Amino acid sequence: MGIHGVPNGADKMIDDRQNWTLGCPSLKNQDVDELYQWVQVGTVVEIVR
């Protein structure tokens, strides 16, 4: 399980809130790129709803 982006050109999947990840949080690729500037790979992240 991990936080990941969408296929190139598929940001609409996030806007439409499509459930396709089998439990992983997904973000627009631009948002993933921004997140990676601040969080190192392997950092434990708690997702709160």
N, CA, C and O atoms as a GROMACS GRO file, in nm:
protein
  196
    1MET      N    1   0.085  -0.117   0.000
    1MET     CA    2   0.000   0.000   0.000
    1MET      C    3   0.089   0.123   0.000
    1MET      O    4   0.196   0.123   0.062
    2GLY      N    5   0.047   0.228  -0.069
    2GLY     CA    6   0.125   0.350  -0.070
    2GLY      C    7   0.047   0.465  -0.130
    2GLY      O    8  -0.058   0.446  -0.191
    3ILE      N    9   0.099   0.584  -0.111
    3ILE     CA   10   0.041   0.704  -0.171
    3ILE      C   11   0.099   0.714  -0.311
    3ILE      O   12   0.220   0.705  -0.329
    4HIS      N   13   0.013   0.731  -0.410
    4HIS     CA   14   0.063   0.735  -0.547
    4HIS      C   15  -0.022   0.826  -0.634
    4HIS      O   16  -0.129   0.870  -0.595
    5GLY      N   17   0.029   0.852  -0.753
    5GLY     CA   18  -0.041   0.934  -0.851
    5GLY      C   19  -0.129   0.849  -0.941
    5GLY      O   20  -0.157   0.733  -0.912
    6VAL      N   21  -0.172   0.911  -1.048
    6VAL     CA   22  -0.260   0.846  -1.146
    6VAL      C   23  -0.185   0.831  -1.278
    6VAL      O   24  -0.079   0.892  -1.295
    7PRO      N   25  -0.237   0.752  -1.371
    7PRO     CA   26  -0.173   0.745  -1.502
    7PRO      C   27  -0.165   0.885  -1.566
    7PRO      O   28  -0.252   0.968  -1.542
    8ASN      N   29  -0.062   0.910  -1.644
    8ASN     CA   30  -0.046   1.040  -1.708
    8ASN      C   31  -0.174   1.082  -1.780
    8ASN      O   32  -0.232   1.004  -1.856
    9GLY      N   33  -0.215   1.206  -1.756
    9GLY     CA   34  -0.335   1.260  -1.820
    9GLY      C   35  -0.465   1.218  -1.756
    9GLY      O   36  -0.572   1.244  -1.812
   10ALA      N   37  -0.460   1.153  -1.641
   10ALA     CA   38  -0.582   1.100  -1.579
   10ALA      C   39  -0.620   1.171  -1.450
   10ALA      O   40  -0.684   1.111  -1.363
   11ASP      N   41  -0.584   1.299  -1.435
   11ASP     CA   42  -0.620   1.373  -1.314
   11ASP      C   43  -0.770   1.373  -1.289
   11ASP      O   44  -0.814   1.387  -1.175
   12LYS      N   45  -0.849   1.358  -1.393
   12LYS     CA   46  -0.995   1.357  -1.379
   12LYS      C   47  -1.041   1.244  -1.286
   12LYS      O   48  -1.146   1.255  -1.222
   13MET      N   49  -0.963   1.137  -1.278
   13MET     CA   50  -0.998   1.027  -1.187
   13MET      C   51  -1.005   1.077  -1.043
   13MET      O   52  -1.091   1.034  -0.966
   14ILE      N   53  -0.916   1.168  -1.007
   14ILE     CA   54  -0.917   1.224  -0.872
   14ILE      C   55  -1.035   1.319  -0.856
   14ILE      O   56  -1.107   1.313  -0.756
   15ASP      N   57  -1.055   1.406  -0.954
   15ASP     CA   58  -1.167   1.501  -0.947
   15ASP      C   59  -1.301   1.428  -0.938
   15ASP      O   60  -1.392   1.474  -0.869
   16ASP      N   61  -1.314   1.315  -1.007
   16ASP     CA   62  -1.438   1.237  -1.006
   16ASP      C   63  -1.448   1.142  -0.888
   16ASP      O   64  -1.548   1.074  -0.870
   17ARG      N   65  -1.341   1.138  -0.806
   17ARG     CA   66  -1.336   1.051  -0.687
   17ARG      C   67  -1.359   0.904  -0.722
   17ARG      O   68  -1.429   0.832  -0.650
   18GLN      N   69  -1.302   0.862  -0.833
   18GLN     CA   70  -1.314   0.722  -0.872
   18GLN      C   71  -1.237   0.635  -0.775
   18GLN      O   72  -1.124   0.666  -0.738
   19ASN      N   73  -1.298   0.526  -0.733
   19ASN     CA   74  -1.236   0.432  -0.640
   19ASN      C   75  -1.171   0.320  -0.721
   19ASN      O   76  -1.239   0.225  -0.761
   20TRP      N   77  -1.042   0.330  -0.746
   20TRP     CA   78  -0.974   0.234  -0.832
   20TRP      C   79  -0.845   0.181  -0.771
   20TRP      O   80  -0.777   0.101  -0.834
   21THR      N   81  -0.809   0.225  -0.650
   21THR     CA   82  -0.676   0.196  -0.597
   21THR      C   83  -0.669   0.076  -0.503
   21THR      O   84  -0.560   0.042  -0.458
   22LEU      N   85  -0.779   0.013  -0.473
   22LEU     CA   86  -0.781  -0.100  -0.379
   22LEU      C   87  -0.727  -0.060  -0.243
   22LEU      O   88  -0.659  -0.140  -0.177
   23GLY      N   89  -0.756   0.062  -0.199
   23GLY     CA   90  -0.722   0.105  -0.064
   23GLY      C   91  -0.609   0.205  -0.052
   23GLY      O   92  -0.591   0.264   0.055
   24CYS      N   93  -0.532   0.227  -0.156
   24CYS     CA   94  -0.423   0.324  -0.151
   24CYS      C   95  -0.477   0.466  -0.169
   24CYS      O   96  -0.568   0.487  -0.250
   25PRO      N   97  -0.423   0.563  -0.095
   25PRO     CA   98  -0.459   0.701  -0.125
   25PRO      C   99  -0.395   0.743  -0.257
   25PRO      O  100  -0.276   0.721  -0.278
   26SER      N  101  -0.471   0.804  -0.344
   26SER     CA  102  -0.415   0.851  -0.471
   26SER      C  103  -0.430   1.002  -0.480
   26SER      O  104  -0.526   1.060  -0.428
   27LEU      N  105  -0.334   1.064  -0.546
   27LEU     CA  106  -0.331   1.208  -0.564
   27LEU      C  107  -0.304   1.240  -0.710
   27LEU      O  108  -0.259   1.154  -0.786
   28LYS      N  109  -0.330   1.363  -0.749
   28LYS     CA  110  -0.287   1.408  -0.881
   28LYS      C  111  -0.135   1.403  -0.882
   28LYS      O  112  -0.072   1.426  -0.779
   29ASN      N  113  -0.076   1.374  -0.997
   29ASN     CA  114   0.070   1.360  -1.006
   29ASN      C  115   0.143   1.486  -0.958
   29ASN      O  116   0.247   1.476  -0.894
   30GLN      N  117   0.090   1.602  -0.989
   30GLN     CA  118   0.151   1.727  -0.944
   30GLN      C  119   0.155   1.732  -0.791
   30GLN      O  120   0.252   1.780  -0.733
   31ASP      N  121   0.049   1.683  -0.726
   31ASP     CA  122   0.045   1.683  -0.580
   31ASP      C  123   0.145   1.583  -0.522
   31ASP      O  124   0.206   1.609  -0.419
   32VAL      N  125   0.160   1.469  -0.588
   32VAL     CA  126   0.260   1.370  -0.544
   32VAL      C  127   0.400   1.431  -0.554
   32VAL      O  128   0.480   1.416  -0.462
   33ASP      N  129   0.429   1.498  -0.663
   33ASP     CA  130   0.560   1.562  -0.680
   33ASP      C  131   0.586   1.663  -0.568
   33ASP      O  132   0.697   1.670  -0.515
   34GLU      N  133   0.484   1.740  -0.532
   34GLU     CA  134   0.499   1.839  -0.425
   34GLU      C  135   0.522   1.768  -0.291
   34GLU      O  136   0.608   1.810  -0.214
   35LEU      N  137   0.446   1.664  -0.264
   35LEU     CA  138   0.459   1.589  -0.139
   35LEU      C  139   0.599   1.531  -0.125
   35LEU      O  140   0.656   1.534  -0.016
   36TYR      N  141   0.656   1.479  -0.233
   36TYR     CA  142   0.788   1.418  -0.230
   36TYR      C  143   0.898   1.520  -0.198
   36TYR      O  144   1.007   1.481  -0.156
   37GLN      N  145   0.871   1.648  -0.216
   37GLN     CA  146   0.968   1.750  -0.179
   37GLN      C  147   0.980   1.762  -0.028
   37GLN      O  148   1.083   1.807   0.023
   38TRP      N  149   0.876   1.722   0.045
   38TRP     CA  150   0.871   1.741   0.189
   38TRP      C  151   0.882   1.613   0.270
   38TRP      O  152   0.923   1.616   0.386
   39VAL      N  153   0.846   1.500   0.211
   39VAL     CA  154   0.842   1.374   0.285
   39VAL      C  155   0.935   1.274   0.217
   39VAL      O  156   0.926   1.253   0.096
   40GLN      N  157   1.024   1.214   0.294
   40GLN     CA  158   1.116   1.116   0.239
   40GLN      C  159   1.047   0.981   0.221
   40GLN      O  160   0.957   0.946   0.297
   41VAL      N  161   1.090   0.906   0.120
   41VAL     CA  162   1.039   0.771   0.098
   41VAL      C  163   1.066   0.689   0.225
   41VAL      O  164   1.176   0.694   0.279
   42GLY      N  165   0.966   0.617   0.271
   42GLY     CA  166   0.980   0.535   0.392
   42GLY      C  167   0.923   0.600   0.516
   42GLY      O  168   0.913   0.536   0.620
   43THR      N  169   0.886   0.729   0.508
   43THR     CA  170   0.826   0.797   0.621
   43THR      C  171   0.690   0.736   0.650
   43THR      O  172   0.610   0.715   0.559
   44VAL      N  173   0.664   0.710   0.778
   44VAL     CA  174   0.533   0.658   0.818
   44VAL      C  175   0.434   0.774   0.814
   44VAL      O  176   0.457   0.880   0.873
   45VAL      N  177   0.323   0.752   0.745
   45VAL     CA  178   0.220   0.854   0.730
   45VAL      C  179   0.088   0.799   0.783
   45VAL      O  180   0.048   0.688   0.748
   46GLU      N  181   0.020   0.875   0.867
   46GLU     CA  182  -0.111   0.836   0.916
   46GLU      C  183  -0.217   0.911   0.837
   46GLU      O  184  -0.217   1.034   0.835
   47ILE      N  185  -0.307   0.838   0.774
   47ILE     CA  186  -0.416   0.897   0.697
   47ILE      C  187  -0.538   0.905   0.788
   47ILE      O  188  -0.587   0.803   0.837
   48VAL      N  189  -0.586   1.026   0.811
   48VAL     CA  190  -0.701   1.048   0.899
   48VAL      C  191  -0.817   1.095   0.814
   48VAL      O  192  -0.803   1.187   0.734
   49ARG      N  193  -0.929   1.033   0.830
   49ARG     CA  194  -1.049   1.067   0.754
   49ARG      C  195  -1.137   1.159   0.830
   49ARG      O  196  -1.243   1.198   0.780
   0.00000   0.00000   0.00000
